[in-house]
Amino acid sequence: MATRDLTLGATIRRLHALGYAATSATHPDRYVTRPGHRDSIIALSEHPAAVFCRPSAALGSEVDYPEQRQVAVLVLTGYLLADKRQCAAVREVLETYGLLSGPCRTDALGTQEFPLQYNGPPIFDGGAAARLTFDDDSATVFFKHAIEPGRYIQHTDHYGRVDTRAAEPIGSHVIELSGDWRNGTLLETPRDRLPELLQADVPRIISAVEAARWGARPAVMAKDAAA
C-alpha cells in the first residue's frame, strides 16, 4: 500500500466497480475552487481518494443507486486499545457479530477502523457509541456513518399539520484509502464481501460492548475471582 497510487484519478473506476462511491478525501463535497461550485472528478484526480459512508446525489456523488453503496465504519479508539484486557473482552463480543473479519485500517493515531456493508437509516455521530463510563465521556467503540444536518425548519402542509424537516442534506463521513491496512483493503474487497452491519444489531452491539468492557475491569475480575 505504501507505493500504490491512491489518488482519486487512479482508483475511482476500481472503487465504483467494487460497489463503493468514491470521492476526494480532503474535499468530499468537491467544493474546491469557489464556494457553491462543485469541481469535476477529473479536476480532483490528484486528490487522495476516499469512499463515502452515506453517498447521495445531494453530496455530489455521481454513482447510480447511491443508497446501495453505503458503508458504516466500526471504530475502536485508543482508549479501548490501550487496555489489553478490556480490548480482548470487547473484541470477543464484536467477533460474535462477525464484524472483525474484514479489512481493518489503522490511522496515524492508532485508531482501528473496520468498514462494514450497511443498508439502514443514518447513524449519526454519538448515536451509537460505547463510552468510558458516563454519556459525555470519550468513546471506546462507535459507528461512523452519517452527519446530522445543522439546521431544521418547521413545515406546515395544506391540512395545517406541522412537522420538522432538515434544511440541508444529511452529510456523510468518509473512509480514506491511505493508512495502514491489514486483511485486505477497499481496493481489493468488494462492498458485498464486507461484514454486514444490521440496523437492529446496532444498539445490541453497543450495550454488549459496554457490558464486556465493564466486566473486564481489574476490580470486577478480582471480585468475581474471590466470590
Secondary structure as UniProt FT lines:
FT   TURN            2..3
FT   HELIX           8..17
FT   TURN            18..19
FT   STRAND          22..24
FT   TURN            28..29
FT   STRAND          31..34
FT   TURN            35..36
FT   STRAND          37..38
FT   TURN            41..46
FT   STRAND          48..52
FT   HELIX           57..59
FT   HELIX           66..69
FT   STRAND          71..76
FT   HELIX           78..81
FT   HELIX           84..96
FT   TURN            97..100
FT   STRAND          104..106
FT   TURN            108..109
FT   STRAND          112..118
FT   TURN            125..126
FT   STRAND          129..131
FT   TURN            135..136
FT   STRAND          139..144
FT   STRAND          146..147
FT   STRAND          152..156
FT   TURN            158..159
FT   STRAND          162..166
FT   STRAND          171..172
FT   STRAND          174..176
FT   STRAND          180..182
FT   TURN            186..188
FT   HELIX           191..193
FT   STRAND          196..197
FT   TURN            199..200
FT   HELIX           201..215
FT   HELIX           218..226
//
